[in-house]
Amino acid sequence: YVGVGRDDGVNEGEHSAIIYKTDRFEVVDNGDFWFSETPETPSYGWEAKYRRVCSWAKFQDKEVGKEFYVFSLHYDHEAKEARRNSSLLLLKKINEIAGDIPTFCVGDFNATPDDEPIQIIYNADILHDARLVTETKSYGTEGTFNAFKLDGPMKDRIDYIWVSKDITIKKYGVLNDVHYGRFPSDHFPVMVKASF
């Protein structure tokens, strides 16, 4: 995997790790930045409760040679200003780092589609919401957050997969199957089948 701990930039604290198949993909470049006024160093930003990191990697497909980027993140869950500014910084960093190379951006944005941080991304027209551009009907619930409640409404969509314009989403799904009467996480896995 690639990615560092959010607290010390090495191992401490939550990671926004990118796990990948080493037999299929090679990491060409990678890095991390923090959602703060000083993104180069582990830091708190805009009254966030925790340090928040975005890990990124440039991959090359060993079979066909194509290159692409993946950005993985977790926005703050309490500070609205932190989420708003995180979206602005994210778009700036994707432009600086990935340029016009195909890009996936994934994570827990702690914001629903109508909230300002998500609207900022929609309005920038740099990334597209995979759920909205899939070629087939979305699988599973709209919501991605379950709070460990089996009987909850599951309408809160706060986890996203965003893609650049040159990526086609063939399938999109929220995997909300229940095994052994409980969820393994308070968030459902979100997956896509994509081509570019």
The 8 nearest C-alpha neighbors of each residue, nearest first, counted from 0:
[[1, 18, 17, 19, 16, 2, 21, 20],
 [0, 2, 17, 16, 18, 3, 56, 29],
 [3, 1, 16, 54, 15, 14, 17, 31],
 [4, 2, 9, 8, 14, 10, 5, 1],
 [5, 3, 10, 14, 11, 12, 8, 9],
 [4, 6, 12, 52, 8, 13, 7, 50],
 [5, 7, 12, 11, 4, 41, 8, 50],
 [8, 6, 9, 11, 41, 5, 4, 10],
 [7, 9, 4, 3, 5, 41, 6, 10],
 [10, 8, 3, 4, 7, 11, 5, 6],
 [9, 11, 4, 3, 12, 8, 7, 6],
 [12, 10, 4, 6, 7, 9, 5, 13],
 [13, 11, 4, 6, 5, 14, 10, 7],
 [12, 14, 4, 5, 15, 11, 6, 3],
 [13, 15, 4, 16, 3, 5, 2, 12],
 [16, 14, 72, 71, 54, 2, 53, 17],
 [15, 17, 2, 14, 1, 18, 0, 54],
 [16, 18, 1, 0, 19, 2, 71, 15],
 [17, 19, 0, 16, 1, 20, 2, 21],
 [18, 20, 21, 0, 17, 24, 23, 1],
 [21, 19, 23, 22, 24, 18, 25, 0],
 [20, 22, 24, 23, 19, 25, 26, 0],
 [21, 23, 20, 24, 61, 25, 19, 60],
 [24, 22, 21, 61, 20, 60, 62, 25],
 [25, 23, 60, 21, 61, 59, 20, 22],
 [24, 26, 59, 58, 27, 21, 60, 61],
 [27, 25, 58, 28, 57, 59, 56, 24],
 [26, 28, 57, 58, 25, 59, 29, 56],
 [29, 27, 57, 26, 56, 30, 58, 55],
 [30, 28, 56, 55, 57, 27, 26, 31],
 [31, 29, 55, 54, 56, 32, 28, 2],
 [30, 32, 54, 53, 55, 2, 52, 33],
 [33, 31, 38, 53, 39, 52, 54, 34],
 [32, 34, 38, 52, 35, 51, 53, 41],
 [33, 35, 85, 51, 44, 38, 52, 32],
 [44, 34, 36, 37, 38, 33, 43, 42],
 [35, 37, 38, 44, 34, 45, 42, 43],
 [38, 36, 35, 39, 40, 42, 33, 34],
 [39, 37, 33, 32, 35, 40, 34, 36],
 [38, 40, 32, 37, 33, 41, 31, 42],
 [41, 39, 38, 42, 37, 33, 32, 8],
 [42, 40, 8, 7, 6, 33, 5, 50],
 [43, 41, 50, 40, 35, 44, 33, 37],
 [44, 42, 50, 35, 47, 49, 45, 46],
 [35, 43, 45, 47, 46, 34, 36, 81],
 [44, 46, 81, 47, 80, 35, 43, 78],
 [47, 45, 44, 78, 48, 81, 43, 80],
 [48, 46, 78, 49, 45, 44, 81, 75],
 [47, 49, 46, 77, 75, 50, 78, 43],
 [50, 48, 47, 51, 43, 75, 44, 6],
 [49, 51, 43, 42, 5, 6, 52, 41],
 [52, 50, 34, 33, 5, 49, 74, 73],
 [51, 53, 33, 5, 32, 34, 72, 54],
 [52, 54, 72, 32, 31, 71, 33, 15],
 [55, 53, 31, 2, 71, 70, 15, 30],
 [56, 54, 70, 30, 69, 29, 31, 71],
 [57, 55, 29, 69, 68, 28, 58, 30],
 [56, 58, 68, 28, 27, 67, 26, 29],
 [59, 57, 26, 67, 66, 25, 27, 68],
 [58, 60, 66, 25, 24, 65, 64, 61],
 [59, 61, 24, 64, 65, 62, 63, 23],
 [62, 60, 23, 64, 24, 63, 59, 25],
 [63, 61, 60, 64, 23, 24, 65, 59],
 [64, 62, 65, 60, 61, 59, 66, 23],
 [63, 65, 60, 61, 59, 62, 66, 24],
 [66, 64, 60, 59, 63, 67, 61, 58],
 [67, 65, 59, 58, 60, 64, 57, 68],
 [66, 68, 101, 58, 102, 57, 100, 59],
 [69, 67, 57, 102, 56, 58, 103, 101],
 [68, 70, 103, 56, 55, 104, 102, 71],
 [69, 71, 55, 104, 54, 105, 103, 53],
 [72, 70, 105, 54, 106, 53, 15, 104],
 [73, 71, 53, 106, 15, 52, 105, 54],
 [72, 74, 107, 106, 108, 51, 75, 15],
 [75, 73, 108, 82, 109, 107, 51, 76],
 [74, 76, 77, 47, 82, 78, 81, 51],
 [75, 77, 109, 78, 74, 48, 82, 79],
 [76, 78, 75, 79, 48, 47, 81, 82],
 [79, 77, 81, 47, 80, 46, 75, 76],
 [80, 78, 82, 81, 83, 77, 76, 75],
 [79, 81, 83, 78, 82, 84, 45, 46],
 [80, 82, 45, 78, 84, 79, 83, 47],
 [83, 81, 85, 79, 80, 84, 116, 74],
 [82, 84, 116, 80, 85, 86, 81, 79],
 [85, 83, 87, 81, 86, 82, 80, 88],
 [84, 86, 82, 88, 83, 34, 87, 81],
 [87, 85, 89, 84, 83, 88, 116, 90],
 [86, 88, 84, 85, 90, 89, 91, 83],
 [89, 87, 91, 85, 86, 90, 92, 84],
 [90, 88, 86, 92, 91, 87, 85, 93],
 [89, 91, 93, 87, 92, 88, 94, 86],
 [90, 92, 88, 94, 89, 93, 95, 87],
 [91, 93, 95, 89, 94, 90, 96, 88],
 [94, 92, 90, 96, 97, 95, 91, 89],
 [93, 95, 98, 91, 92, 96, 97, 90],
 [96, 94, 92, 93, 98, 97, 91, 90],
 [95, 97, 93, 94, 92, 98, 91, 68],
 [98, 96, 93, 100, 94, 95, 99, 68],
 [97, 99, 94, 100, 96, 95, 93, 101],
 [98, 100, 97, 101, 94, 102, 163, 165],
 [99, 101, 97, 98, 67, 102, 68, 66],
 [102, 100, 67, 163, 165, 68, 99, 166],
 [103, 101, 68, 163, 162, 67, 69, 100],
 [102, 104, 162, 69, 161, 68, 70, 105],
 [103, 105, 70, 161, 69, 160, 71, 162],
 [106, 104, 160, 71, 159, 70, 161, 103],
 [105, 107, 72, 158, 71, 73, 159, 108],
 [106, 108, 158, 73, 109, 157, 74, 72],
 [107, 109, 74, 110, 157, 73, 158, 106],
 [110, 108, 157, 76, 107, 74, 75, 111],
 [111, 109, 157, 108, 114, 112, 117, 116],
 [110, 112, 157, 114, 156, 113, 155, 117],
 [113, 111, 117, 114, 110, 118, 156, 157],
 [114, 112, 111, 118, 115, 117, 110, 116],
 [115, 113, 111, 112, 117, 116, 110, 118],
 [114, 116, 118, 117, 119, 83, 113, 110],
 [117, 115, 83, 119, 118, 86, 114, 82],
 [118, 116, 120, 119, 115, 112, 114, 121],
 [117, 119, 115, 121, 120, 116, 122, 114],
 [120, 118, 122, 116, 117, 121, 115, 123],
 [119, 121, 117, 123, 118, 122, 86, 116],
 [122, 120, 118, 119, 123, 124, 117, 127],
 [121, 123, 119, 124, 120, 118, 125, 117],
 [122, 124, 120, 125, 121, 119, 126, 90],
 [125, 123, 122, 121, 126, 120, 127, 164],
 [126, 124, 123, 163, 127, 164, 120, 90],
 [127, 125, 163, 162, 161, 124, 164, 128],
 [126, 128, 162, 161, 129, 163, 164, 125],
 [127, 129, 161, 130, 131, 160, 132, 162],
 [130, 128, 132, 131, 161, 160, 133, 127],
 [131, 129, 128, 132, 133, 171, 137, 160],
 [130, 132, 129, 128, 133, 127, 137, 134],
 [133, 131, 129, 130, 134, 168, 128, 127],
 [134, 132, 168, 135, 169, 170, 130, 129],
 [133, 135, 169, 168, 132, 170, 136, 167],
 [136, 134, 133, 170, 137, 169, 171, 168],
 [135, 137, 138, 134, 133, 170, 171, 172],
 [136, 138, 171, 172, 135, 130, 139, 170],
 [137, 139, 172, 173, 171, 136, 140, 174],
 [140, 138, 173, 172, 174, 175, 141, 137],
 [139, 141, 142, 173, 153, 138, 175, 143],
 [140, 142, 154, 156, 143, 139, 153, 173],
 [143, 141, 154, 156, 155, 153, 140, 144],
 [142, 144, 156, 187, 186, 158, 155, 157],
 [145, 143, 186, 155, 142, 185, 146, 153],
 [144, 146, 185, 147, 153, 148, 186, 143],
 [147, 145, 185, 148, 144, 186, 151, 184],
 [146, 148, 185, 145, 182, 149, 184, 181],
 [149, 147, 151, 146, 150, 145, 182, 185],
 [148, 150, 151, 147, 181, 145, 182, 180],
 [149, 151, 148, 152, 153, 145, 147, 146],
 [150, 152, 148, 153, 149, 145, 146, 147],
 [153, 151, 154, 150, 145, 142, 155, 148],
 [154, 152, 142, 145, 151, 155, 144, 143],
 [153, 155, 142, 152, 141, 156, 140, 143],
 [156, 154, 142, 144, 153, 157, 143, 111],
 [155, 157, 142, 143, 111, 158, 154, 141],
 [156, 158, 109, 110, 111, 108, 107, 155],
 [159, 157, 107, 106, 156, 108, 143, 160],
 [160, 158, 105, 106, 161, 157, 107, 128],
 [159, 161, 105, 129, 104, 128, 162, 103],
 [160, 162, 128, 104, 127, 129, 126, 103],
 [163, 161, 103, 126, 127, 102, 166, 104],
 [162, 164, 126, 102, 165, 101, 166, 127],
 [163, 165, 166, 162, 126, 127, 125, 167],
 [164, 166, 163, 101, 195, 167, 162, 102],
 [167, 165, 195, 164, 194, 163, 162, 168],
 [168, 166, 194, 193, 195, 169, 165, 133],
 [167, 169, 193, 133, 170, 192, 134, 129],
 [168, 170, 134, 192, 193, 133, 167, 135],
 [171, 169, 192, 191, 133, 168, 135, 134],
 [172, 170, 191, 137, 190, 130, 133, 138],
 [171, 173, 138, 190, 137, 189, 139, 174],
 [172, 174, 189, 139, 188, 175, 138, 140],
 [173, 175, 188, 176, 187, 172, 139, 189],
 [176, 174, 187, 173, 139, 177, 140, 188],
 [175, 177, 174, 178, 182, 139, 187, 173],
 [178, 176, 182, 181, 180, 175, 179, 149],
 [177, 179, 180, 181, 176, 182, 183, 175],
 [178, 180, 181, 177, 182, 183, 176, 149],
 [181, 179, 178, 177, 182, 149, 176, 183],
 [182, 180, 179, 177, 178, 183, 149, 147],
 [181, 183, 184, 177, 147, 185, 178, 180],
 [182, 184, 181, 185, 147, 186, 187, 178],
 [185, 183, 186, 182, 187, 147, 146, 145],
 [184, 186, 146, 147, 145, 144, 187, 182],
 [187, 185, 144, 184, 143, 145, 188, 146],
 [186, 188, 143, 175, 174, 173, 144, 189],
 [187, 189, 174, 173, 190, 186, 175, 143],
 [190, 188, 173, 172, 174, 187, 191, 159],
 [191, 189, 172, 171, 188, 173, 192, 174],
 [192, 190, 171, 170, 193, 172, 168, 189],
 [191, 193, 170, 169, 168, 171, 190, 194],
 [192, 194, 168, 169, 167, 191, 166, 195],
 [193, 195, 167, 166, 168, 192, 169, 165],
 [194, 166, 167, 165, 193, 101, 65, 168]]
